[in-house]
Structure formats: C-alpha cells, structure tokens
Amino acid sequence: MNFSLNENEQKLFNLIKKNPFISQQELAEEMNLSRPSVANLISGLVKKGYIHGKAYIVGDDKQIVCIGGANVDRKFYIKGKLQYGTSNPIRSVQSAGGVARNVAENLGRLGKNVSLLTASGFDAEWHFIEEASSSYMSLTHTIPLVKEATGSYSAVIDQSGELVLALADMDIYDSITPEVLQPKLSKFSLARCFVADLNLPMDTLASIKQFALSRNIPLVFIAVSAPKMDRLPKDLQGLTWLITNCDETEAFFDIAIKTKADWQEAAHKWLQLGIENIVVTNGKEGALIGNLEEGIHHMPALEVTNVHDVTGAGDAFSAGVIYAWLEGESLPTIAKAAAVNSSKTIQTNYTVRQDLTPQQLKLDMEEVE
C-alpha cells in the first residue's frame, strides 16, 4: 500500500487536525466536494493510519516511540570486598529501569516528545515504574498482561562502581508478539522515529522494521546483551541505526575482537549488512561510530575519576546518539554527545541522571575539547 497522501487527502487531513470534531458535511463544503467523496477520503486516511475513528483522532505526530523493556531495577551495593559463598553486607536501591524506558526518560528530559510501548503486569512494580516515568513519556499504549509479572533487573555492584553480577527476569517481553503490537504501531504512522531494544522477540523486531520501512520512519535497534543478539532479524537492510558493543558483536559474528583493527573490521561488517549507521562501544576504549558515506570515527572514552554506578551508562549513551542525530548533528558531535551523557550519568547514583536538560548537555559538551 502507498502510505503517502495525495493533494485532497493532505488538504482533508490538515482540516481535521485543525478541528477533529468537524462534520463530513462541513468538510465537503470547505473542500468543494460531495459528501460521499469526503467519506472515501476519510476511509483512505483511516486505512493509512493517519486518523483513527470519530472524532477524527489524529495519529500521534512526530513522537519518538521507544519499544521494549521497562523494569524495576534493584541495585545491591557491596559495602566491603565481595566474598563468594557467604552473606555480604549491602546497601540496596530500587529504581525504574529497562533499556527502552531508560532511553525514553533520557530523551524526555532532553525535551523530546516520547511514547513508550512496553508490556506490564498488574502489580506494584508496574505502579512504581508508572509513577517514576509518566513525567517524561506517554505510557498510554502500554500492553497490560494479567498473567505476567512486570520485568525486573537486579544488579550487584562492587565498591569501585563496577557491575559484578546481573539477573534479569524479562519473560514478559516474549508476549509482545507482532499480532499484539501491530494495532499499537498503527497509531504511530507519523512518528519521528522508532527505537526498539532487543528484549523483544525476533519476529516482533522484524515486524517493527517492516512497518517503519513502509512508512519511511527511521528505526534504531539497541542491543541489550550478548545472549540476545540472536533476536536481530535476519534482514537488517534499511535499519537506520544499530547501537551495540564489542561483546555483543563478537557473539553475533562469532569472532574475537582483540585489536583496534578487529574492532574497525567488525564495525564494517555491520555496515555490510545494510545498516545505515553503526555504533560499537568498547568500554574504556571508547566507541566507533560511522556509516559508509562518512567512514568510521573513533570517540575516546572520557576520563571519569568519580564512578558511582555504571548500570545506566549504555542507555545514556544510546539516548545521546539518538538526540544529537535528531538534532541534525555530525557523526563526531553525535559521538561526543553520547560519551558526555554517559560519563555524567555514571558519576551519579541514578540510572538516568536527574540534572539532564538540553541546556545542561550543551554545557557539559562545551567542557570537553
């Protein structure tokens, strides 16, 4: 199906956006058409996903739609040296997390119009996530599942702020099938971009990609772990961005990345699959970012001496990439925004730093040469 609008459809759509309660007769008079002709045009707009029913609910416009995980994060900070096989004194903190949710909150704090598409249980955990998230994103399209528990992520963090062990209960996201998601996606025919994490099943990611390509909507996939790299769709042609790391890349291609040359070659391997833009992070070595047209750029990791918690670093980096890209920045500036946001985040005890605004990120970037 062709999802673009012809001249009459565009004129009709503009009139409906101005007044969603306008009658078909008023539309017919305004456009100098018969009422049956207007009815046919409206039917076309509904089929193409631009409007939904009466009063003509306009499809969500220019939103960033983040699809995937929204969890309760439980972090356990070890007070002394970790000792295996026995009880360790800890300090525990609970916060809202999940890759898609964390990226959505970062982008919401950066002033973007964001919707989160996720699945939730009917439980206290979801209520907690809802309370923490609703100021920064729309949760209108959440998929409630009576028999499932809201996702959770538990992390053990040592005295240096490094992750020792992580446990993820993410079974609920396997319930987000293409059939369940499709009615939700159709409401975002005019989205600015889709961002999906790899907590979703492969078939669901493939259906998101197909929908995005059919509507010319940019699409970002964010990897979540090496074991879930097998969820990437077989066909990645036309994917706008893939954000991943060296461990995940090694798992996907079954290779070892030991040198900078290996790292560069791995980034090119992704581009050869038809992905338009690639990011491959490598911890303290920084990140590679690039595309076939502009080449691969290296962004060194920023030196941080006061590390509190690294668990939000990757999501802050991903959000920085998406934000700067949507702002039309160059690849080096995109990489810088991502690295700065990530480095500032790990200097806090929060998964998403609380001082994040467009103005603050700009100031933070100006501090870095």
SELORO-833278 format. One line per field, with one value per residue (C-alpha): z, y, x. Coordinates in Angstrom, 2 decimals. Layout:
<pts>
zz <- (Z, ...)
yy <- (Y, ...)
xx <- (X, ...)
</pts>
This chain:
<pts>
zz <- (0.00, -0.75, 2.57, 1.12, 0.79, -2.42, -2.63, -1.49, 1.32, 2.58, 2.49, 4.32, 6.91, 7.59, 8.13, 10.53, 12.50, 12.96, 14.12, 14.96, 15.52, 12.09, 10.30, 6.91, 5.51, 6.73, 5.20, 1.90, 1.80, 2.75, 0.03, -2.59, -2.83, -2.41, 0.98, -0.42, -1.84, 1.57, 3.16, 0.74, 1.52, 5.26, 4.75, 2.98, 5.86, 8.34, 6.31, 6.07, 9.83, 9.73, 11.69, 14.00, 14.18, 15.35, 16.48, 13.96, 16.36, 14.63, 14.60, 17.13, 15.36, 15.47, 18.56, 19.31, 20.02, 22.31, 22.29, 24.69, 28.30, 31.31, 34.50, 38.18, 38.72, 42.06, 42.75, 45.57, 46.53, 48.35, 51.40, 51.61, 49.48, 47.73, 49.29, 47.37, 49.11, 52.08, 53.02, 52.04, 53.71, 51.12, 50.56, 48.23, 45.93, 43.74, 40.62, 37.31, 34.53, 31.29, 28.14, 26.18, 29.27, 30.25, 26.75, 26.73, 30.03, 28.81, 25.65, 27.61, 29.92, 26.77, 25.72, 23.17, 22.70, 23.65, 23.86, 25.50, 24.15, 26.63, 28.45, 32.14, 34.82, 37.13, 40.09, 42.44, 40.27, 37.30, 39.51, 40.68, 37.08, 36.06, 38.88, 38.02, 34.25, 33.41, 33.67, 30.80, 28.39, 27.40, 28.75, 27.06, 24.81, 27.46, 26.95, 30.30, 30.79, 33.67, 33.95, 33.66, 36.14, 35.27, 34.19, 36.77, 36.74, 39.73, 39.75, 42.25, 42.20, 43.87, 45.71, 42.50, 40.89, 38.53, 37.78, 39.38, 38.53, 36.90, 36.91, 34.50, 34.65, 31.21, 30.16, 29.85, 26.69, 24.82, 24.99, 22.78, 19.56, 16.14, 16.48, 19.87, 18.76, 15.32, 16.50, 18.65, 15.84, 13.50, 15.79, 15.13, 11.35, 11.65, 14.29, 14.10, 14.73, 16.36, 18.94, 19.80, 22.19, 21.77, 24.73, 22.06, 20.10, 16.65, 14.82, 16.63, 15.75, 12.12, 12.08, 13.56, 10.85, 8.12, 9.43, 9.78, 6.26, 4.81, 6.39, 5.83, 9.59, 10.86, 13.09, 15.80, 17.29, 20.64, 21.71, 25.35, 25.88, 24.02, 24.59, 22.95, 19.75, 18.10, 18.22, 15.49, 12.32, 9.54, 7.17, 8.52, 5.21, 5.75, 9.55, 10.35, 13.43, 15.38, 18.77, 20.18, 21.93, 21.28, 23.36, 21.53, 18.17, 18.94, 19.82, 16.65, 14.18, 16.23, 16.12, 18.60, 18.82, 20.28, 18.43, 17.14, 13.62, 14.67, 16.14, 12.95, 10.81, 13.00, 12.55, 8.77, 8.99, 10.40, 7.62, 5.02, 6.26, 5.01, 8.28, 7.57, 10.78, 13.35, 16.89, 18.51, 22.06, 23.79, 27.43, 28.43, 24.81, 23.76, 20.75, 16.99, 15.11, 11.39, 8.07, 4.56, 3.34, 6.16, 7.34, 10.87, 13.63, 16.99, 20.11, 23.05, 26.39, 28.64, 31.78, 34.89, 38.33, 40.38, 39.22, 41.28, 39.15, 35.58, 35.03, 33.19, 31.04, 27.90, 27.85, 28.42, 25.52, 23.23, 24.11, 23.40, 19.94, 19.14, 20.49, 18.66, 15.44, 15.52, 16.09, 12.78, 14.25, 12.56, 13.47, 15.70, 17.56, 17.91, 19.43, 21.74, 22.99, 23.70, 25.51, 27.60, 28.64, 29.56, 31.55, 33.50, 34.26, 35.84, 38.22, 39.84, 41.73, 39.19, 36.07, 34.38, 35.68, 37.34, 36.05, 32.34, 30.13, 26.62, 28.14, 30.64, 27.97, 25.82, 28.76, 29.52, 25.90, 25.94, 28.83, 26.60, 23.99)
yy <- (0.00, 3.55, 5.47, 8.92, 11.41, 12.89, 16.56, 16.13, 13.75, 16.20, 19.09, 17.00, 15.86, 19.47, 20.48, 17.57, 18.45, 21.97, 20.69, 16.97, 17.41, 18.85, 17.12, 15.43, 18.00, 20.86, 19.16, 18.71, 22.40, 23.51, 21.37, 21.87, 18.12, 15.84, 14.25, 10.69, 11.85, 13.15, 9.85, 7.96, 10.26, 9.76, 5.99, 6.27, 8.27, 5.65, 2.79, 4.63, 5.20, 9.00, 9.19, 6.83, 6.92, 9.69, 12.39, 12.01, 11.15, 12.26, 9.70, 10.53, 13.05, 13.44, 11.32, 9.21, 5.79, 3.60, -0.08, -2.72, -3.12, -1.26, -2.91, -2.38, -2.12, -3.33, -2.44, -4.01, -2.09, -4.22, -2.42, -4.28, -6.73, -9.24, -12.71, -15.61, -18.40, -16.29, -13.33, -9.88, -6.61, -4.36, -1.16, -1.60, 0.86, 0.42, 2.48, 2.34, 0.83, -1.13, -0.17, 1.28, 3.04, 4.47, 5.78, 7.23, 9.06, 10.47, 11.75, 13.08, 15.01, 16.36, 17.88, 15.30, 14.09, 10.40, 7.45, 4.15, 0.90, -1.91, -4.74, -4.67, -6.84, -5.77, -5.35, -2.93, -3.00, -1.51, 1.14, 2.08, 2.36, 4.38, 6.87, 7.32, 7.58, 9.42, 12.91, 12.17, 9.98, 8.87, 5.43, 5.41, 2.48, 0.08, -3.53, -4.86, -8.64, -10.17, -13.40, -11.88, -10.13, -6.76, -7.09, -6.80, -6.41, -7.00, -5.83, -6.41, -3.53, -3.52, -0.69, 0.67, 1.02, -1.91, -4.46, -7.85, -9.78, -9.01, -11.04, -10.29, -11.50, -10.41, -13.19, -10.73, -9.21, -12.50, -11.76, -8.69, -10.59, -8.95, -9.58, -7.84, -4.92, -4.17, -2.32, -0.12, 0.62, 1.72, 4.70, 5.99, 6.35, 9.84, 9.05, 10.83, 7.58, 4.17, 2.91, -0.80, -2.82, -6.47, -7.61, -8.09, -11.36, -11.58, -11.73, -8.60, -6.71, -7.80, -6.55, -3.18, -2.88, -3.75, -1.17, 1.53, 0.96, 1.04, 4.47, 5.86, 6.17, 5.94, 2.93, 2.38, -1.04, -1.14, -4.36, -5.40, -8.37, -10.92, -13.80, -11.78, -10.95, -13.89, -11.80, -9.47, -10.01, -11.88, -8.94, -5.70, -3.82, -0.29, -0.21, 3.41, 2.77, -0.19, 0.58, -2.35, -3.20, -5.42, -8.38, -8.39, -8.00, -10.92, -13.06, -12.14, -12.70, -15.44, -13.53, -12.27, -8.53, -8.18, -5.23, -1.85, -3.28, -6.11, -3.52, -1.43, -4.51, -5.55, -2.13, -2.51, -5.98, -4.40, -1.81, -4.56, -6.00, -2.88, -0.93, 2.80, 3.89, 1.81, 2.34, -0.26, 0.68, -0.85, 0.21, 2.24, 2.22, 4.43, 3.92, 3.58, 5.39, 5.64, 4.89, 4.02, 7.61, 9.34, 6.47, 5.19, 7.68, 6.82, 8.59, 8.01, 7.30, 10.34, 10.02, 9.72, 9.51, 9.53, 6.48, 5.79, 3.40, 2.15, 0.49, 3.45, 4.21, 2.34, 3.71, 7.26, 6.76, 5.45, 8.37, 10.80, 9.28, 9.49, 13.02, 14.51, 12.67, 14.02, 17.47, 17.07, 16.93, 15.46, 11.99, 13.35, 15.58, 12.69, 10.57, 13.41, 13.97, 10.26, 9.98, 13.09, 12.00, 8.56, 9.88, 12.31, 9.55, 7.17, 9.93, 9.75, 7.05, 7.22, 5.15, 8.38, 11.49, 13.91, 17.15, 16.27, 19.03, 20.22, 23.22, 21.11, 18.66, 21.57, 22.97, 19.53, 19.14, 22.55, 21.37, 18.65, 19.66)
xx <- (0.00, 1.15, 1.04, 1.75, -1.12, -2.46, -3.40, -7.02, -6.06, -3.46, -5.94, -8.54, -6.00, -4.98, -8.62, -9.18, -6.04, -7.39, -10.79, -11.09, -14.86, -15.61, -18.52, -18.29, -20.73, -18.53, -15.50, -17.37, -18.30, -14.78, -13.21, -15.94, -16.51, -19.51, -20.06, -19.51, -16.17, -15.15, -16.24, -13.97, -11.06, -11.59, -11.66, -8.30, -6.81, -8.02, -6.52, -3.22, -3.17, -3.34, -6.59, -8.42, -12.20, -14.52, -13.82, -11.07, -8.25, -5.09, -2.28, 0.46, 2.65, 6.43, 6.87, 9.90, 8.42, 10.55, 9.58, 10.88, 11.90, 10.52, 11.70, 12.12, 15.88, 17.18, 20.80, 22.79, 25.93, 28.50, 29.87, 33.18, 35.12, 32.87, 33.06, 31.55, 29.66, 28.58, 26.39, 27.70, 26.61, 24.96, 23.01, 20.04, 18.28, 15.21, 14.52, 12.67, 14.77, 14.72, 16.61, 13.69, 12.34, 15.72, 16.33, 12.81, 13.41, 16.73, 15.04, 12.07, 14.38, 16.06, 12.75, 11.64, 8.06, 8.32, 5.95, 6.88, 5.44, 6.00, 4.23, 3.35, 1.87, -0.95, 1.38, 3.10, 6.21, 4.37, 2.76, 6.26, 7.53, 4.48, 4.98, 8.66, 8.20, 4.99, 6.51, 8.92, 6.97, 3.49, 2.52, -0.89, -0.06, 1.28, 0.15, -1.21, -0.89, -2.84, -0.84, 2.64, 4.94, 6.44, 10.07, 12.83, 16.61, 18.86, 22.48, 25.29, 27.79, 31.20, 32.97, 34.52, 31.09, 31.62, 28.91, 29.70, 26.54, 23.20, 19.97, 17.14, 13.52, 12.32, 9.92, 7.04, 8.54, 8.16, 4.43, 4.88, 4.22, 3.71, -0.03, -0.17, 2.00, 0.56, -2.59, -0.36, 2.11, -0.67, -1.30, 2.23, 2.18, 3.68, 6.29, 9.62, 11.46, 11.13, 13.64, 13.43, 15.56, 16.46, 14.38, 11.70, 11.31, 12.92, 9.57, 8.41, 11.59, 11.18, 7.58, 8.63, 11.27, 8.78, 6.29, 8.95, 10.27, 6.74, 6.16, 9.68, 10.14, 13.76, 14.42, 17.03, 17.80, 19.62, 21.33, 20.87, 23.20, 25.31, 22.82, 20.02, 21.91, 20.17, 16.99, 18.20, 16.13, 17.91, 17.41, 18.90, 18.81, 17.50, 17.93, 18.82, 20.98, 22.29, 23.83, 25.80, 29.08, 32.09, 30.86, 27.53, 29.27, 31.58, 28.57, 26.67, 29.51, 31.25, 34.53, 37.13, 37.81, 41.30, 42.81, 41.67, 41.84, 39.49, 37.14, 37.16, 36.59, 33.65, 32.02, 32.36, 30.80, 27.65, 27.52, 27.90, 24.59, 22.80, 22.65, 22.91, 24.70, 26.56, 27.85, 30.11, 31.14, 34.15, 34.13, 37.18, 38.42, 35.51, 33.24, 33.31, 30.55, 30.08, 28.46, 29.62, 29.48, 31.38, 33.54, 34.17, 35.06, 36.63, 35.34, 37.73, 36.11, 36.06, 38.14, 36.00, 37.59, 34.39, 32.41, 29.30, 27.25, 27.79, 24.40, 22.84, 25.88, 24.85, 21.32, 22.57, 24.99, 22.23, 19.97, 22.81, 23.26, 19.56, 19.14, 22.12, 21.24, 17.67, 19.15, 20.99, 24.50, 27.59, 28.89, 31.71, 29.23, 26.77, 29.54, 30.56, 27.00, 26.67, 30.00, 29.36, 25.87, 27.18, 30.15, 27.97, 25.45, 27.98, 29.03, 25.58, 23.69, 20.86, 20.24, 19.09, 20.82, 18.46, 20.04, 19.67, 18.24, 19.15, 20.91, 22.87, 24.01, 25.18, 27.18, 28.62, 29.73, 31.40, 33.58, 35.06, 37.61)
</pts>
